[in-house]
Amino acid sequence: MTGSGTVERIFTAPEAEVEMEEQTNVEAIAKKGLRGDRYFSEIETGTFVDWEPDEARHDGYDLTLIEQEAVTAIEREAGIELAPGEHRRNIETRDVALNHLVGQRFRIGEAICRGDRLCEPCNHLQRITHDGVLQALTHRGGLRADILDNGIIRPGDIIEPLE
């Protein structure tokens, strides 16, 4: 994988635990998230929203990404096949090392983001998907990012580090 890659697929879910819906584009709004997603700050119905309405939004909830190569690898290595969007991440990428974007600014389509932390798999993901997914996705479950500047994100858009 190189320093830059592409957006392969985009997913959002309007509420916690409902099926992710594939999108042809999504509006990324700074400090709010992806319009229409469960973690968008005007909605905030995601499973892991644990802050009060008058409290500042926590970092790392605007956008999640996962490498398509990781999804393919867990199918090959662990026999775990995830349906499109079943990984619960917003953006599937190709040819970009997401772990290297922690603490870095990057462009994804028209939006500018900052990698906040790894998006390690959790017991909740395993509960709603497949036994073994937690171990299979450890250290390759993707990236949690914050949106710094608004923009539209579409499949085929370039993802590139800015620093």
N, C-alpha and C positions, 0 to 999 in steps of 0.2 A: 504494500500500500504506500502511496505517496503522500505528500503534504496536502494535496488538494484532491477532492473527489466530487461526487455528484449526489444529488437527491434522487433516490429511486422511487420511493412511495411516501405518501403523506396520510396520516391517520389522526382522527380526533374522535372523542366520545363525549356526548353531551352530559353524561352523568357517570358516577362511579359504577364500575362493574358491568356496564352495558357494553355490547359489542362495539369495537372500534370501527369507524366508518372511513373508507378510503376517500380522499379528497383530490380534486384536480388542481387546487391551489388553496392557500390559507393565508390569512392576514396575521402577521406577527406584530404585536403591539408591545412597545417597551414597558416593562414593569407590570404587565398585565397577563401576557401569554398569547396563546393562539385563539383568535376569535372563534367561538363555538365549542371550545374544548372544556372539559370538566374542571380544569385548573385555571381557566380564564378568570381574572380577578373580580369581575362583576358577577360571576356565577359561583365559583369555588365549591363545587360539589364532589371533588376528588376524594378518594379514600384516605389520603394522607394529609388533608387540610386539618391542621391542629392549632391554628391561630385564631384569635378572636377577630370579629369584623373591624374593630377600631385599632387593631394591632397592625404594624407594618408587615407587608407580605414577606415571607421567608425567601431567601435566595434558592435558586435551583428548581423552581416550580414552573417557569415560563414555557419550557420546551424540553423534550427528551428525544434523544437520537440513539439509534442502534445500527451497527454495521450489518449489512446484508450478508457479508461473509461469515459473521458469527452465527447467524440464523442457519445458514447452510452447514456450518461446521458442527453444530449440535445435532443436526439431523444425521450427518455422516458418522460422527463419533459416538453419540449416545442414543441414536435411534429416535430422537424426539423431533417430531415434525410439527411446527407451529403454523397454524393457518394465518393468512394475511392479517396483520394487526394484532394477533393473539399475544405478541410480546409486550403489548401495552405501551409501546413507545410511539411518539408522534411521527418521527422521520426515520425512514430506512435509508441508509447511505451506501455508497460503493466507493472503494478506493481511497478512504481517508481513515487514518488511525485516530479514532475518537479519544482514546485514553490520553493521547498527546495534547489534546486541546484543553485539558483541565488547567485553569488559570490563564488561559489564552483568549484573546479576542479573535473572532473569525467572522467571515461573511458567509451567509447562506442565502442564496438568491439576492433579494434586495435588502434583507435585514442584516444588522450587525449584532452579534451575540458574544457572550463570554462563557466559556466552559466553567461551571461551578464545581462539580464533583462527579465521580463515577456514579452511574445509575445501576448499582448492584441489584441483583434479583433478590426478592424477598419471599417470605412464606406465603404472603397474599398472592403473589404471582403463581407460585406453585399450586396453591389451593384451587385457583380458578383455571389452571392449565393442565400440566402433566407432572406426575411424580418424577423427580430427578432434574427438573428444569433449573432449580435453584443451584445445584452443583454444576450443571452443564454451562450455565451462563456466568458463573463467578468470574470476575475480572474482565468479562467481555459482554456485560449486560447493557453497555452503552454509556451515555453522557447526559447529565442534567445541565441545562444551560439557562442563562438569563438573557433576555432580549434587551439590547441597549438602544437600538434605533429601529424604528418601524420599517416594515417592508412586506412585500408579497413573496411567498415561497411556492415554487412549482416543481413538479418532477422534471429532472434534467438540469436544474439549476446547479451551479458550481458552489462547492463548499471550499473555502480557502482561508488559511490562517492569515492574520493581519500583522502579527508581530514576529 
